[in-house]
Amino acid sequence: MALTREINPIPDWIRDELVARGLLAAYEARPAYQRNDYLGWIGRAKREDTRRKRLEQMLDELVRGGVYMRMQWNG
């Protein structure tokens, strides 16, 4: 399914974190809308510490599985 909203490209620093933590495959297994939403949400943060906090939430949800933006997700 093609996204109809603006596509957020993955920044190198986020890709690097996914690779370093062995989570790139889990990230890529998520639906396109989730990947795009995570990237937009992280990227819209004005402060670096907020971007890091949001990245950590995404990474934690990828590790746990079954969670998307703090909501249960049955993917």
Predicted model as a PDB file, atoms N, CA, C, CB and O in Angstrom, pLDDT in the B-factor column:
MODEL        1                                                                  
ATOM      1  N   MET A   1       0.838  -1.175   0.000  1.00 59.00           N  
ATOM      2  CA  MET A   1       0.000   0.000   0.000  1.00 59.00           C  
ATOM      3  C   MET A   1       0.888   1.245   0.000  1.00 59.00           C  
ATOM      4  CB  MET A   1      -0.956  -0.006   1.216  1.00 59.00           C  
ATOM      5  O   MET A   1       1.790   1.365   0.829  1.00 59.00           O  
ATOM      6  N   ALA A   2       0.641   2.145  -0.901  1.00 63.00           N  
ATOM      7  CA  ALA A   2       1.429   3.375  -1.008  1.00 63.00           C  
ATOM      8  C   ALA A   2       0.939   4.392   0.014  1.00 63.00           C  
ATOM      9  CB  ALA A   2       1.346   3.962  -2.440  1.00 63.00           C  
ATOM     10  O   ALA A   2      -0.261   4.524   0.254  1.00 63.00           O  
ATOM     11  N   LEU A   3       1.872   5.097   0.602  1.00 61.00           N  
ATOM     12  CA  LEU A   3       1.509   6.149   1.547  1.00 61.00           C  
ATOM     13  C   LEU A   3       1.052   7.377   0.788  1.00 61.00           C  
ATOM     14  CB  LEU A   3       2.691   6.495   2.474  1.00 61.00           C  
ATOM     15  O   LEU A   3       1.605   7.712  -0.260  1.00 61.00           O  
ATOM     16  N   THR A   4       0.050   8.040   1.316  1.00 71.00           N  
ATOM     17  CA  THR A   4      -0.447   9.245   0.665  1.00 71.00           C  
ATOM     18  C   THR A   4       0.041  10.508   1.354  1.00 71.00           C  
ATOM     19  CB  THR A   4      -1.955   9.231   0.630  1.00 71.00           C  
ATOM     20  O   THR A   4      -0.178  11.611   0.853  1.00 71.00           O  
ATOM     21  N   ARG A   5       0.690  10.361   2.482  1.00 75.00           N  
ATOM     22  CA  ARG A   5       1.243  11.530   3.167  1.00 75.00           C  
ATOM     23  C   ARG A   5       2.723  11.663   2.837  1.00 75.00           C  
ATOM     24  CB  ARG A   5       1.035  11.425   4.702  1.00 75.00           C  
ATOM     25  O   ARG A   5       3.309  10.800   2.184  1.00 75.00           O  
ATOM     26  N   GLU A   6       3.310  12.749   3.294  1.00 81.00           N  
ATOM     27  CA  GLU A   6       4.728  13.001   3.019  1.00 81.00           C  
ATOM     28  C   GLU A   6       5.587  11.851   3.535  1.00 81.00           C  
ATOM     29  CB  GLU A   6       5.177  14.331   3.660  1.00 81.00           C  
ATOM     30  O   GLU A   6       5.408  11.378   4.658  1.00 81.00           O  
ATOM     31  N   ILE A   7       6.510  11.417   2.708  1.00 85.00           N  
ATOM     32  CA  ILE A   7       7.415  10.327   3.074  1.00 85.00           C  
ATOM     33  C   ILE A   7       8.627  10.913   3.794  1.00 85.00           C  
ATOM     34  CB  ILE A   7       7.857   9.513   1.814  1.00 85.00           C  
ATOM     35  O   ILE A   7       9.260  11.850   3.306  1.00 85.00           O  
ATOM     36  N   ASN A   8       8.937  10.356   4.948  1.00 87.00           N  
ATOM     37  CA  ASN A   8      10.090  10.796   5.736  1.00 87.00           C  
ATOM     38  C   ASN A   8      11.253   9.845   5.482  1.00 87.00           C  
ATOM     39  CB  ASN A   8       9.744  10.855   7.259  1.00 87.00           C  
ATOM     40  O   ASN A   8      11.180   8.675   5.855  1.00 87.00           O  
ATOM     41  N   PRO A   9      12.325  10.325   4.854  1.00 90.00           N  
ATOM     42  CA  PRO A   9      13.485   9.452   4.629  1.00 90.00           C  
ATOM     43  C   PRO A   9      14.175   9.145   5.961  1.00 90.00           C  
ATOM     44  CB  PRO A   9      14.487  10.113   3.638  1.00 90.00           C  
ATOM     45  O   PRO A   9      14.139   9.945   6.895  1.00 90.00           O  
ATOM     46  N   ILE A  10      14.795   7.982   6.024  1.00 95.00           N  
ATOM     47  CA  ILE A  10      15.474   7.588   7.263  1.00 95.00           C  
ATOM     48  C   ILE A  10      16.848   8.265   7.340  1.00 95.00           C  
ATOM     49  CB  ILE A  10      15.623   6.036   7.342  1.00 95.00           C  
ATOM     50  O   ILE A  10      17.691   8.061   6.467  1.00 95.00           O  
ATOM     51  N   PRO A  11      17.065   9.052   8.363  1.00 95.00           N  
ATOM     52  CA  PRO A  11      18.378   9.688   8.531  1.00 95.00           C  
ATOM     53  C   PRO A  11      19.449   8.646   8.850  1.00 95.00           C  
ATOM     54  CB  PRO A  11      18.325  10.753   9.650  1.00 95.00           C  
ATOM     55  O   PRO A  11      19.167   7.608   9.449  1.00 95.00           O  
ATOM     56  N   ASP A  12      20.666   8.939   8.444  1.00 96.00           N  
ATOM     57  CA  ASP A  12      21.774   8.013   8.681  1.00 96.00           C  
ATOM     58  C   ASP A  12      21.946   7.688  10.160  1.00 96.00           C  
ATOM     59  CB  ASP A  12      23.064   8.593   8.133  1.00 96.00           C  
ATOM     60  O   ASP A  12      22.239   6.544  10.507  1.00 96.00           O  
ATOM     61  N   TRP A  13      21.768   8.674  11.039  1.00 96.00           N  
ATOM     62  CA  TRP A  13      22.002   8.438  12.464  1.00 96.00           C  
ATOM     63  C   TRP A  13      20.979   7.464  13.041  1.00 96.00           C  
ATOM     64  CB  TRP A  13      21.959   9.758  13.235  1.00 96.00           C  
ATOM     65  O   TRP A  13      21.295   6.719  13.969  1.00 96.00           O  
ATOM     66  N   ILE A  14      19.754   7.458  12.505  1.00 97.00           N  
ATOM     67  CA  ILE A  14      18.748   6.501  12.967  1.00 97.00           C  
ATOM     68  C   ILE A  14      19.054   5.118  12.398  1.00 97.00           C  
ATOM     69  CB  ILE A  14      17.320   6.957  12.556  1.00 97.00           C  
ATOM     70  O   ILE A  14      18.968   4.119  13.112  1.00 97.00           O  
ATOM     71  N   ARG A  15      19.409   5.058  11.121  1.00 97.00           N  
ATOM     72  CA  ARG A  15      19.786   3.773  10.516  1.00 97.00           C  
ATOM     73  C   ARG A  15      20.967   3.170  11.278  1.00 97.00           C  
ATOM     74  CB  ARG A  15      20.143   3.953   9.009  1.00 97.00           C  
ATOM     75  O   ARG A  15      20.987   1.971  11.555  1.00 97.00           O  
ATOM     76  N   ASP A  16      21.945   4.004  11.611  1.00 97.00           N  
ATOM     77  CA  ASP A  16      23.121   3.522  12.354  1.00 97.00           C  
ATOM     78  C   ASP A  16      22.717   2.908  13.694  1.00 97.00           C  
ATOM     79  CB  ASP A  16      24.118   4.674  12.585  1.00 97.00           C  
ATOM     80  O   ASP A  16      23.249   1.868  14.082  1.00 97.00           O  
ATOM     81  N   GLU A  17      21.780   3.545  14.406  1.00 97.00           N  
ATOM     82  CA  GLU A  17      21.309   3.008  15.695  1.00 97.00           C  
ATOM     83  C   GLU A  17      20.592   1.679  15.501  1.00 97.00           C  
ATOM     84  CB  GLU A  17      20.369   4.013  16.391  1.00 97.00           C  
ATOM     85  O   GLU A  17      20.789   0.746  16.279  1.00 97.00           O  
ATOM     86  N   LEU A  18      19.760   1.591  14.463  1.00 97.00           N  
ATOM     87  CA  LEU A  18      19.043   0.343  14.181  1.00 97.00           C  
ATOM     88  C   LEU A  18      20.024  -0.791  13.893  1.00 97.00           C  
ATOM     89  CB  LEU A  18      18.083   0.530  12.991  1.00 97.00           C  
ATOM     90  O   LEU A  18      19.863  -1.908  14.386  1.00 97.00           O  
ATOM     91  N   VAL A  19      21.029  -0.491  13.097  1.00 97.00           N  
ATOM     92  CA  VAL A  19      22.027  -1.506  12.746  1.00 97.00           C  
ATOM     93  C   VAL A  19      22.832  -1.896  13.989  1.00 97.00           C  
ATOM     94  CB  VAL A  19      22.974  -0.985  11.626  1.00 97.00           C  
ATOM     95  O   VAL A  19      23.038  -3.081  14.250  1.00 97.00           O  
ATOM     96  N   ALA A  20      23.280  -0.911  14.742  1.00 97.00           N  
ATOM     97  CA  ALA A  20      24.108  -1.175  15.922  1.00 97.00           C  
ATOM     98  C   ALA A  20      23.380  -2.039  16.949  1.00 97.00           C  
ATOM     99  CB  ALA A  20      24.536   0.138  16.565  1.00 97.00           C  
ATOM    100  O   ALA A  20      24.005  -2.834  17.651  1.00 97.00           O  
ATOM    101  N   ARG A  21      22.073  -1.885  17.036  1.00 96.00           N  
ATOM    102  CA  ARG A  21      21.299  -2.652  18.026  1.00 96.00           C  
ATOM    103  C   ARG A  21      20.659  -3.901  17.426  1.00 96.00           C  
ATOM    104  CB  ARG A  21      20.215  -1.772  18.635  1.00 96.00           C  
ATOM    105  O   ARG A  21      19.911  -4.607  18.103  1.00 96.00           O  
ATOM    106  N   GLY A  22      20.955  -4.173  16.156  1.00 97.00           N  
ATOM    107  CA  GLY A  22      20.412  -5.368  15.519  1.00 97.00           C  
ATOM    108  C   GLY A  22      18.916  -5.305  15.289  1.00 97.00           C  
ATOM    109  O   GLY A  22      18.243  -6.336  15.289  1.00 97.00           O  
ATOM    110  N   LEU A  23      18.383  -4.097  15.090  1.00 96.00           N  
ATOM    111  CA  LEU A  23      16.940  -3.920  14.954  1.00 96.00           C  
ATOM    112  C   LEU A  23      16.491  -3.487  13.565  1.00 96.00           C  
ATOM    113  CB  LEU A  23      16.472  -2.921  15.946  1.00 96.00           C  
ATOM    114  O   LEU A  23      15.312  -3.195  13.361  1.00 96.00           O  
ATOM    115  N   LEU A  24      17.410  -3.440  12.611  1.00 97.00           N  
ATOM    116  CA  LEU A  24      17.030  -2.985  11.271  1.00 97.00           C  
ATOM    117  C   LEU A  24      15.966  -3.897  10.663  1.00 97.00           C  
ATOM    118  CB  LEU A  24      18.262  -2.930  10.354  1.00 97.00           C  
ATOM    119  O   LEU A  24      15.015  -3.402  10.057  1.00 97.00           O  
ATOM    120  N   ALA A  25      16.101  -5.200  10.808  1.00 96.00           N  
ATOM    121  CA  ALA A  25      15.118  -6.132  10.241  1.00 96.00           C  
ATOM    122  C   ALA A  25      13.750  -5.937  10.902  1.00 96.00           C  
ATOM    123  CB  ALA A  25      15.594  -7.597  10.417  1.00 96.00           C  
ATOM    124  O   ALA A  25      12.726  -5.969  10.221  1.00 96.00           O  
ATOM    125  N   ALA A  26      13.728  -5.735  12.219  1.00 95.00           N  
ATOM    126  CA  ALA A  26      12.458  -5.504  12.920  1.00 95.00           C  
ATOM    127  C   ALA A  26      11.815  -4.213  12.441  1.00 95.00           C  
ATOM    128  CB  ALA A  26      12.677  -5.453  14.446  1.00 95.00           C  
ATOM    129  O   ALA A  26      10.598  -4.141  12.270  1.00 95.00           O  
ATOM    130  N   TYR A  27      12.636  -3.197  12.226  1.00 95.00           N  
ATOM    131  CA  TYR A  27      12.133  -1.921  11.710  1.00 95.00           C  
ATOM    132  C   TYR A  27      11.556  -2.106  10.310  1.00 95.00           C  
ATOM    133  CB  TYR A  27      13.255  -0.859  11.690  1.00 95.00           C  
ATOM    134  O   TYR A  27      10.454  -1.641  10.020  1.00 95.00           O  
ATOM    135  N   GLU A  28      12.298  -2.779   9.451  1.00 95.00           N  
ATOM    136  CA  GLU A  28      11.859  -2.965   8.067  1.00 95.00           C  
ATOM    137  C   GLU A  28      10.646  -3.877   7.974  1.00 95.00           C  
ATOM    138  CB  GLU A  28      12.992  -3.533   7.228  1.00 95.00           C  
ATOM    139  O   GLU A  28       9.926  -3.834   6.976  1.00 95.00           O  
ATOM    140  N   ALA A  29      10.400  -4.700   8.986  1.00 93.00           N  
ATOM    141  CA  ALA A  29       9.233  -5.580   8.986  1.00 93.00           C  
ATOM    142  C   ALA A  29       7.948  -4.835   9.345  1.00 93.00           C  
ATOM    143  CB  ALA A  29       9.450  -6.726   9.956  1.00 93.00           C  
ATOM    144  O   ALA A  29       6.849  -5.339   9.109  1.00 93.00           O  
ATOM    145  N   ARG A  30       8.083  -3.656   9.907  1.00 93.00           N  
ATOM    146  CA  ARG A  30       6.904  -2.862  10.249  1.00 93.00           C  
ATOM    147  C   ARG A  30       6.273  -2.309   8.975  1.00 93.00           C  
ATOM    148  CB  ARG A  30       7.276  -1.708  11.219  1.00 93.00           C  
ATOM    149  O   ARG A  30       6.962  -2.106   7.976  1.00 93.00           O  
ATOM    150  N   PRO A  31       4.959  -2.064   9.009  1.00 92.00           N  
ATOM    151  CA  PRO A  31       4.297  -1.472   7.842  1.00 92.00           C  
ATOM    152  C   PRO A  31       4.889  -0.097   7.519  1.00 92.00           C  
ATOM    153  CB  PRO A  31       2.776  -1.352   8.089  1.00 92.00           C  
ATOM    154  O   PRO A  31       5.411   0.593   8.395  1.00 92.00           O  
ATOM    155  N   ALA A  32       4.797   0.278   6.254  1.00 90.00           N  
ATOM    156  CA  ALA A  32       5.364   1.554   5.801  1.00 90.00           C  
ATOM    157  C   ALA A  32       4.821   2.735   6.590  1.00 90.00           C  
ATOM    158  CB  ALA A  32       5.081   1.759   4.322  1.00 90.00           C  
ATOM    159  O   ALA A  32       5.570   3.664   6.896  1.00 90.00           O  
ATOM    160  N   TYR A  33       3.533   2.721   6.927  1.00 90.00           N  
ATOM    161  CA  TYR A  33       2.976   3.859   7.660  1.00 90.00           C  
ATOM    162  C   TYR A  33       3.618   3.998   9.037  1.00 90.00           C  
ATOM    163  CB  TYR A  33       1.459   3.708   7.802  1.00 90.00           C  
ATOM    164  O   TYR A  33       3.829   5.117   9.506  1.00 90.00           O  
ATOM    165  N   GLN A  34       3.932   2.879   9.691  1.00 92.00           N  
ATOM    166  CA  GLN A  34       4.564   2.953  11.007  1.00 92.00           C  
ATOM    167  C   GLN A  34       5.980   3.485  10.902  1.00 92.00           C  
ATOM    168  CB  GLN A  34       4.569   1.583  11.677  1.00 92.00           C  
ATOM    169  O   GLN A  34       6.380   4.349  11.682  1.00 92.00           O  
ATOM    170  N   ARG A  35       6.738   2.981   9.951  1.00 93.00           N  
ATOM    171  CA  ARG A  35       8.109   3.471   9.768  1.00 93.00           C  
ATOM    172  C   ARG A  35       8.082   4.975   9.494  1.00 93.00           C  
ATOM    173  CB  ARG A  35       8.821   2.715   8.602  1.00 93.00           C  
ATOM    174  O   ARG A  35       8.866   5.730  10.071  1.00 93.00           O  
ATOM    175  N   ASN A  36       7.195   5.399   8.630  1.00 93.00           N  
ATOM    176  CA  ASN A  36       7.090   6.809   8.269  1.00 93.00           C  
ATOM    177  C   ASN A  36       6.660   7.653   9.471  1.00 93.00           C  
ATOM    178  CB  ASN A  36       6.098   6.989   7.113  1.00 93.00           C  
ATOM    179  O   ASN A  36       7.208   8.731   9.703  1.00 93.00           O  
ATOM    180  N   ASP A  37       5.680   7.163  10.231  1.00 93.00           N  
ATOM    181  CA  ASP A  37       5.218   7.907  11.409  1.00 93.00           C  
ATOM    182  C   ASP A  37       6.329   8.056  12.438  1.00 93.00           C  
ATOM    183  CB  ASP A  37       4.013   7.209  12.042  1.00 93.00           C  
ATOM    184  O   ASP A  37       6.534   9.143  12.978  1.00 93.00           O  
ATOM    185  N   TYR A  38       7.043   6.973  12.710  1.00 94.00           N  
ATOM    186  CA  TYR A  38       8.155   7.056  13.662  1.00 94.00           C  
ATOM    187  C   TYR A  38       9.165   8.116  13.216  1.00 94.00           C  
ATOM    188  CB  TYR A  38       8.851   5.683  13.806  1.00 94.00           C  
ATOM    189  O   TYR A  38       9.569   8.959  14.018  1.00 94.00           O  
ATOM    190  N   LEU A  39       9.571   8.080  11.959  1.00 95.00           N  
ATOM    191  CA  LEU A  39      10.588   9.015  11.474  1.00 95.00           C  
ATOM    192  C   LEU A  39      10.105  10.457  11.533  1.00 95.00           C  
ATOM    193  CB  LEU A  39      10.988   8.665  10.048  1.00 95.00           C  
ATOM    194  O   LEU A  39      10.862  11.348  11.920  1.00 95.00           O  
ATOM    195  N   GLY A  40       8.860  10.696  11.157  1.00 93.00           N  
ATOM    196  CA  GLY A  40       8.312  12.049  11.230  1.00 93.00           C  
ATOM    197  C   GLY A  40       8.228  12.545  12.656  1.00 93.00           C  
ATOM    198  O   GLY A  40       8.549  13.699  12.941  1.00 93.00           O  
ATOM    199  N   TRP A  41       7.797  11.674  13.552  1.00 94.00           N  
ATOM    200  CA  TRP A  41       7.655  12.018  14.968  1.00 94.00           C  
ATOM    201  C   TRP A  41       9.010  12.341  15.588  1.00 94.00           C  
ATOM    202  CB  TRP A  41       6.985  10.868  15.735  1.00 94.00           C  
ATOM    203  O   TRP A  41       9.142  13.318  16.326  1.00 94.00           O  
ATOM    204  N   ILE A  42       9.997  11.538  15.295  1.00 96.00           N  
ATOM    205  CA  ILE A  42      11.351  11.795  15.807  1.00 96.00           C  
ATOM    206  C   ILE A  42      11.893  13.086  15.199  1.00 96.00           C  
ATOM    207  CB  ILE A  42      12.304  10.602  15.490  1.00 96.00           C  
ATOM    208  O   ILE A  42      12.445  13.929  15.907  1.00 96.00           O  
ATOM    209  N   GLY A  43      11.736  13.235  13.903  1.00 93.00           N  
ATOM    210  CA  GLY A  43      12.284  14.397  13.198  1.00 93.00           C  
ATOM    211  C   GLY A  43      11.646  15.723  13.566  1.00 93.00           C  
ATOM    212  O   GLY A  43      12.286  16.767  13.437  1.00 93.00           O  
ATOM    213  N   ARG A  44      10.402  15.708  14.022  1.00 92.00           N  
ATOM    214  CA  ARG A  44       9.721  16.961  14.388  1.00 92.00           C  
ATOM    215  C   ARG A  44      10.146  17.498  15.746  1.00 92.00           C  
ATOM    216  CB  ARG A  44       8.227  16.754  14.385  1.00 92.00           C  
ATOM    217  O   ARG A  44       9.824  18.637  16.083  1.00 92.00           O  
ATOM    218  N   ALA A  45      10.855  16.711  16.521  1.00 94.00           N  
ATOM    219  CA  ALA A  45      11.310  17.180  17.835  1.00 94.00           C  
ATOM    220  C   ALA A  45      12.296  18.328  17.641  1.00 94.00           C  
ATOM    221  CB  ALA A  45      11.967  16.020  18.651  1.00 94.00           C  
ATOM    222  O   ALA A  45      13.204  18.248  16.813  1.00 94.00           O  
ATOM    223  N   LYS A  46      12.110  19.381  18.405  1.00 96.00           N  
ATOM    224  CA  LYS A  46      12.967  20.562  18.268  1.00 96.00           C  
ATOM    225  C   LYS A  46      14.286  20.410  19.008  1.00 96.00           C  
ATOM    226  CB  LYS A  46      12.245  21.790  18.773  1.00 96.00           C  
ATOM    227  O   LYS A  46      15.302  20.974  18.600  1.00 96.00           O  
ATOM    228  N   ARG A  47      14.272  19.653  20.089  1.00 97.00           N  
ATOM    229  CA  ARG A  47      15.473  19.504  20.905  1.00 97.00           C  
ATOM    230  C   ARG A  47      16.110  18.138  20.684  1.00 97.00           C  
ATOM    231  CB  ARG A  47      15.143  19.700  22.389  1.00 97.00           C  
ATOM    232  O   ARG A  47      15.422  17.143  20.457  1.00 97.00           O  
ATOM    233  N   GLU A  48      17.411  18.113  20.754  1.00 95.00           N  
ATOM    234  CA  GLU A  48      18.159  16.865  20.564  1.00 95.00           C  
ATOM    235  C   GLU A  48      17.767  15.821  21.598  1.00 95.00           C  
ATOM    236  CB  GLU A  48      19.664  17.128  20.638  1.00 95.00           C  
ATOM    237  O   GLU A  48      17.604  14.648  21.261  1.00 95.00           O  
ATOM    238  N   ASP A  49      17.613  16.231  22.856  1.00 96.00           N  
ATOM    239  CA  ASP A  49      17.264  15.249  23.886  1.00 96.00           C  
ATOM    240  C   ASP A  49      15.880  14.651  23.642  1.00 96.00           C  
ATOM    241  CB  ASP A  49      17.316  15.894  25.273  1.00 96.00           C  
ATOM    242  O   ASP A  49      15.642  13.488  23.969  1.00 96.00           O  
ATOM    243  N   THR A  50      14.977  15.431  23.075  1.00 97.00           N  
ATOM    244  CA  THR A  50      13.654  14.904  22.742  1.00 97.00           C  
ATOM    245  C   THR A  50      13.747  13.925  21.583  1.00 97.00           C  
ATOM    246  CB  THR A  50      12.687  16.047  22.397  1.00 97.00           C  
ATOM    247  O   THR A  50      13.087  12.886  21.591  1.00 97.00           O  
ATOM    248  N   ARG A  51      14.563  14.250  20.585  1.00 96.00           N  
ATOM    249  CA  ARG A  51      14.765  13.312  19.465  1.00 96.00           C  
ATOM    250  C   ARG A  51      15.328  11.996  19.975  1.00 96.00           C  
ATOM    251  CB  ARG A  51      15.713  13.918  18.399  1.00 96.00           C  
ATOM    252  O   ARG A  51      14.890  10.929  19.543  1.00 96.00           O  
ATOM    253  N   ARG A  52      16.296  12.053  20.891  1.00 96.00           N  
ATOM    254  CA  ARG A  52      16.893  10.834  21.447  1.00 96.00           C  
ATOM    255  C   ARG A  52      15.856  10.027  22.247  1.00 96.00           C  
ATOM    256  CB  ARG A  52      18.101  11.192  22.349  1.00 96.00           C  
ATOM    257  O   ARG A  52      15.797   8.802  22.143  1.00 96.00           O  
ATOM    258  N   LYS A  53      15.052  10.724  23.033  1.00 97.00           N  
ATOM    259  CA  LYS A  53      14.020  10.057  23.825  1.00 97.00           C  
ATOM    260  C   LYS A  53      13.029   9.337  22.908  1.00 97.00           C  
ATOM    261  CB  LYS A  53      13.280  11.076  24.724  1.00 97.00           C  
ATOM    262  O   LYS A  53      12.654   8.193  23.166  1.00 97.00           O  
ATOM    263  N   ARG A  54      12.618  10.002  21.856  1.00 96.00           N  
ATOM    264  CA  ARG A  54      11.683   9.397  20.910  1.00 96.00           C  
ATOM    265  C   ARG A  54      12.322   8.219  20.177  1.00 96.00           C  
ATOM    266  CB  ARG A  54      11.199  10.443  19.903  1.00 96.00           C  
ATOM    267  O   ARG A  54      11.671   7.201  19.945  1.00 96.00           O  
ATOM    268  N   LEU A  55      13.585   8.360  19.817  1.00 97.00           N  
ATOM    269  CA  LEU A  55      14.286   7.243  19.181  1.00 97.00           C  
ATOM    270  C   LEU A  55      14.332   6.053  20.129  1.00 97.00           C  
ATOM    271  CB  LEU A  55      15.718   7.656  18.764  1.00 97.00           C  
ATOM    272  O   LEU A  55      14.081   4.921  19.715  1.00 97.00           O  
ATOM    273  N   GLU A  56      14.647   6.297  21.386  1.00 96.00           N  
ATOM    274  CA  GLU A  56      14.705   5.211  22.367  1.00 96.00           C  
ATOM    275  C   GLU A  56      13.348   4.527  22.508  1.00 96.00           C  
ATOM    276  CB  GLU A  56      15.170   5.746  23.730  1.00 96.00           C  
ATOM    277  O   GLU A  56      13.283   3.307  22.663  1.00 96.00           O  
ATOM    278  N   GLN A  57      12.273   5.296  22.454  1.00 96.00           N  
ATOM    279  CA  GLN A  57      10.939   4.680  22.525  1.00 96.00           C  
ATOM    280  C   GLN A  57      10.712   3.773  21.323  1.00 96.00           C  
ATOM    281  CB  GLN A  57       9.835   5.764  22.591  1.00 96.00           C  
ATOM    282  O   GLN A  57      10.233   2.650  21.478  1.00 96.00           O  
ATOM    283  N   MET A  58      11.051   4.250  20.124  1.00 96.00           N  
ATOM    284  CA  MET A  58      10.886   3.437  18.924  1.00 96.00           C  
ATOM    285  C   MET A  58      11.704   2.153  19.040  1.00 96.00           C  
ATOM    286  CB  MET A  58      11.303   4.230  17.669  1.00 96.00           C  
ATOM    287  O   MET A  58      11.197   1.066  18.761  1.00 96.00           O  
ATOM    288  N   LEU A  59      12.959   2.273  19.447  1.00 97.00           N  
ATOM    289  CA  LEU A  59      13.827   1.104  19.565  1.00 97.00           C  
ATOM    290  C   LEU A  59      13.274   0.118  20.589  1.00 97.00           C  
ATOM    291  CB  LEU A  59      15.248   1.529  19.954  1.00 97.00           C  
ATOM    292  O   LEU A  59      13.286  -1.091  20.355  1.00 97.00           O  
ATOM    293  N   ASP A  60      12.797   0.619  21.708  1.00 95.00           N  
ATOM    294  CA  ASP A  60      12.209  -0.235  22.734  1.00 95.00           C  
ATOM    295  C   ASP A  60      10.983  -0.965  22.194  1.00 95.00           C  
ATOM    296  CB  ASP A  60      11.834   0.594  23.969  1.00 95.00           C  
ATOM    297  O   ASP A  60      10.802  -2.154  22.458  1.00 95.00           O  
ATOM    298  N   GLU A  61      10.148  -0.266  21.446  1.00 94.00           N  
ATOM    299  CA  GLU A  61       8.956  -0.894  20.887  1.00 94.00           C  
ATOM    300  C   GLU A  61       9.317  -1.948  19.848  1.00 94.00           C  
ATOM    301  CB  GLU A  61       8.047   0.159  20.267  1.00 94.00           C  
ATOM    302  O   GLU A  61       8.618  -2.954  19.718  1.00 94.00           O  
ATOM    303  N   LEU A  62      10.393  -1.730  19.113  1.00 94.00           N  
ATOM    304  CA  LEU A  62      10.840  -2.739  18.155  1.00 94.00           C  
ATOM    305  C   LEU A  62      11.349  -3.987  18.875  1.00 94.00           C  
ATOM    306  CB  LEU A  62      11.940  -2.166  17.248  1.00 94.00           C  
ATOM    307  O   LEU A  62      11.106  -5.108  18.427  1.00 94.00           O  
ATOM    308  N   VAL A  63      12.045  -3.794  19.976  1.00 93.00           N  
ATOM    309  CA  VAL A  63      12.539  -4.923  20.762  1.00 93.00           C  
ATOM    310  C   VAL A  63      11.361  -5.710  21.336  1.00 93.00           C  
ATOM    311  CB  VAL A  63      13.474  -4.434  21.900  1.00 93.00           C  
ATOM    312  O   VAL A  63      11.335  -6.939  21.262  1.00 93.00           O  
ATOM    313  N   ARG A  64      10.403  -5.009  21.900  1.00 92.00           N  
ATOM    314  CA  ARG A  64       9.267  -5.653  22.558  1.00 92.00           C  
ATOM    315  C   ARG A  64       8.316  -6.280  21.549  1.00 92.00           C  
ATOM    316  CB  ARG A  64       8.517  -4.647  23.420  1.00 92.00           C  
ATOM    317  O   ARG A  64       7.730  -7.327  21.824  1.00 92.00           O  
ATOM    318  N   GLY A  65       8.155  -5.658  20.388  1.00 89.00           N  
ATOM    319  CA  GLY A  65       7.186  -6.147  19.417  1.00 89.00           C  
ATOM    320  C   GLY A  65       5.773  -5.969  19.955  1.00 89.00           C  
ATOM    321  O   GLY A  65       5.580  -5.813  21.161  1.00 89.00           O  
ATOM    322  N   GLY A  66       4.798  -5.992  19.077  1.00 87.00           N  
ATOM    323  CA  GLY A  66       3.407  -5.886  19.505  1.00 87.00           C  
ATOM    324  C   GLY A  66       3.021  -4.546  20.091  1.00 87.00           C  
ATOM    325  O   GLY A  66       1.947  -4.405  20.677  1.00 87.00           O  
ATOM    326  N   VAL A  67       3.901  -3.550  19.935  1.00 90.00           N  
ATOM    327  CA  VAL A  67       3.626  -2.205  20.448  1.00 90.00           C  
ATOM    328  C   VAL A  67       3.972  -1.204  19.355  1.00 90.00           C  
ATOM    329  CB  VAL A  67       4.440  -1.910  21.761  1.00 90.00           C  
ATOM    330  O   VAL A  67       5.001  -1.317  18.689  1.00 90.00           O  
ATOM    331  N   TYR A  68       3.090  -0.222  19.183  1.00 90.00           N  
ATOM    332  CA  TYR A  68       3.322   0.870  18.227  1.00 90.00           C  
ATOM    333  C   TYR A  68       2.808   2.149  18.860  1.00 90.00           C  
ATOM    334  CB  TYR A  68       2.617   0.598  16.841  1.00 90.00           C  
ATOM    335  O   TYR A  68       1.618   2.266  19.149  1.00 90.00           O  
ATOM    336  N   MET A  69       3.687   3.098  19.076  1.00 88.00           N  
ATOM    337  CA  MET A  69       3.349   4.387  19.696  1.00 88.00           C  
ATOM    338  C   MET A  69       2.590   4.176  21.012  1.00 88.00           C  
ATOM    339  CB  MET A  69       2.504   5.249  18.725  1.00 88.00           C  
ATOM    340  O   MET A  69       1.568   4.809  21.280  1.00 88.00           O  
ATOM    341  N   ARG A  70       3.135   3.256  21.822  1.00 84.00           N  
ATOM    342  CA  ARG A  70       2.595   2.920  23.145  1.00 84.00           C  
ATOM    343  C   ARG A  70       1.193   2.291  23.097  1.00 84.00           C  
ATOM    344  CB  ARG A  70       2.553   4.166  24.000  1.00 84.00           C  
ATOM    345  O   ARG A  70       0.495   2.251  24.110  1.00 84.00           O  
ATOM    346  N   MET A  71       0.792   1.811  21.938  1.00 78.00           N  
ATOM    347  CA  MET A  71      -0.485   1.118  21.801  1.00 78.00           C  
ATOM    348  C   MET A  71      -0.213  -0.332  21.381  1.00 78.00           C  
ATOM    349  CB  MET A  71      -1.413   1.843  20.761  1.00 78.00           C  
ATOM    350  O   MET A  71       0.776  -0.630  20.711  1.00 78.00           O  
ATOM    351  N   GLN A  72      -1.107  -1.209  21.790  1.00 84.00           N  
ATOM    352  CA  GLN A  72      -0.971  -2.599  21.359  1.00 84.00           C  
ATOM    353  C   GLN A  72      -1.138  -2.652  19.845  1.00 84.00           C  
ATOM    354  CB  GLN A  72      -2.017  -3.522  22.071  1.00 84.00           C  
ATOM    355  O   GLN A  72      -1.995  -1.980  19.272  1.00 84.00           O  
ATOM    356  N   TRP A  73      -0.297  -3.466  19.213  1.00 78.00           N  
ATOM    357  CA  TRP A  73      -0.354  -3.636  17.767  1.00 78.00           C  
ATOM    358  C   TRP A  73      -0.130  -5.110  17.462  1.00 78.00           C  
ATOM    359  CB  TRP A  73       0.704  -2.737  17.040  1.00 78.00           C  
ATOM    360  O   TRP A  73       0.851  -5.702  17.912  1.00 78.00           O  
ATOM    361  N   ASN A  74      -1.020  -5.685  16.716  1.00 79.00           N  
ATOM    362  CA  ASN A  74      -0.932  -7.100  16.360  1.00 79.00           C  
ATOM    363  C   ASN A  74      -0.486  -7.220  14.912  1.00 79.00           C  
ATOM    364  CB  ASN A  74      -2.292  -7.822  16.580  1.00 79.00           C  
ATOM    365  O   ASN A  74      -1.301  -7.388  14.005  1.00 79.00           O  
ATOM    366  N   GLY A  75       0.823  -7.130  14.715  1.00 70.00           N  
ATOM    367  CA  GLY A  75       1.347  -7.147  13.362  1.00 70.00           C  
ATOM    368  C   GLY A  75       1.797  -8.419  12.912  1.00 70.00           C  
ATOM    369  O   GLY A  75       2.260  -8.544  11.778  1.00 70.00           O  
TER     370      GLY A  75                                                      
ENDMDL                                                                          
END                                                                             
